[in-house]
């Protein structure tokens, strides 16, 4: 039986966990204990897979609150986790010979779009300009 796509397998977790930033708990006034990273990741994947709003993440699933998962995703984005994970997975696929470059597609999210196309001429007005107002000067 296939598991839900947001459930993180041991194999995938072993690749992701070393990429995540380590956050030390404060000694003084530690506050609430941080949600484990794996649960937060599963919450992120659930929201991205289902397309629900972050605030509608069901607490019954055990992935924490939607705002917690969104904050963690943003934290990891700023730390470069997703980019490094992409590089790790590409390197593994490349080493295994699993990438078929003849079917590759590049879009503007991965390839810089070069600027410098010729500028279009300014459009000419087709209506005559309005006359000056005699009431207001």
C-alpha positions in Angstrom: 0.0 0.0 0.0 1.4 3.4 -1.0 1.8 6.0 1.7 0.5 9.6 1.4 2.9 11.8 -0.6 3.5 14.1 2.3 4.8 11.3 4.6 8.6 11.6 4.6 10.4 8.2 4.2 13.5 7.3 6.2 15.6 7.5 3.0 14.4 11.0 2.1 14.7 12.2 5.7 18.3 10.9 5.9 19.1 13.2 2.9 17.2 16.2 4.2 18.1 16.2 7.9 21.8 17.2 7.5 20.8 20.2 5.4 18.5 21.7 8.0 19.9 24.4 10.3 20.4 23.4 13.9 18.5 25.7 16.3 19.7 25.6 19.9 17.1 26.1 22.5 17.6 29.1 24.8 18.9 28.2 28.2 17.1 31.0 30.0 13.4 31.4 29.2 13.3 28.5 26.8 9.6 28.9 25.9 7.6 26.2 24.2 9.5 23.2 22.8 10.1 23.5 19.1 8.1 21.2 16.8 10.4 18.5 15.4 11.7 19.3 11.9 10.3 16.1 10.3 6.8 16.9 11.5 7.1 20.4 10.2 8.3 19.2 6.8 5.4 16.8 6.5 3.0 19.7 7.3 4.7 21.8 4.6 4.4 18.9 2.1 0.7 18.4 3.1 -0.2 22.0 2.5 1.8 22.1 -0.8 0.3 18.9 -2.0 -3.4 19.6 -1.1 -3.3 23.3 -1.9 -5.1 24.3 1.3 -4.4 27.5 3.1 -1.8 27.4 5.9 -4.4 28.4 8.5 -6.5 25.3 7.5 -3.8 22.7 8.3 -5.7 20.2 10.5 -4.0 19.9 13.9 -5.3 16.3 14.1 -2.6 15.3 11.6 0.1 16.1 14.1 2.1 18.4 11.9 1.7 21.4 14.1 -0.1 24.6 13.2 -0.1 26.1 9.8 1.7 29.3 10.9 4.4 27.1 12.4 4.9 25.2 9.2 4.8 28.3 7.1 7.4 30.0 9.4 9.6 26.9 9.2 9.4 26.8 5.4 10.4 30.5 5.3 13.2 29.9 7.7 14.6 27.0 5.6 14.2 29.0 2.4 16.3 31.8 3.9 18.9 29.3 5.0 19.1 27.9 1.4 17.9 24.4 2.4 15.7 23.9 -0.7 18.4 24.9 -3.1 20.9 22.6 -1.4 18.4 19.7 -1.4 17.9 20.2 -5.1 21.6 20.1 -5.7 22.0 16.9 -3.6 19.1 15.1 -5.4 20.4 16.2 -8.8 23.9 14.9 -7.9 22.5 11.6 -6.9 20.5 11.2 -10.0 23.4 12.3 -12.2 25.7 9.8 -10.5 23.1 7.0 -11.1 22.7 8.0 -14.7 19.0 8.7 -14.2 18.8 12.1 -15.8 17.8 12.1 -19.4 19.0 15.5 -20.7 17.3 15.1 -24.1 14.0 15.8 -22.3 15.2 18.6 -20.0 13.3 21.9 -19.9 14.6 25.2 -18.6 12.3 27.9 -17.4 12.9 31.4 -16.0 12.8 30.1 -12.4 16.1 28.3 -13.0 17.7 30.2 -15.8 18.3 33.9 -15.7 16.3 35.8 -18.4 18.7 38.2 -20.1 17.6 41.8 -20.3 18.4 44.1 -23.1 15.8 43.4 -25.7 15.2 46.4 -28.0 12.8 48.9 -26.5 9.6 49.5 -28.3 8.8 52.9 -29.6 6.4 55.0 -27.5 2.8 54.7 -28.8 1.6 57.7 -30.6 -1.6 59.4 -29.5 -4.5 59.0 -31.9 -6.7 61.6 -30.3 -5.9 65.3 -30.6 -4.7 66.8 -27.3 -7.4 68.5 -25.3 -7.5 72.2 -25.3 -6.5 74.2 -22.2 -9.2 74.9 -19.8 -10.5 78.4 -19.7 -12.0 78.0 -16.3 -8.8 76.9 -14.5 -5.4 78.2 -15.2 
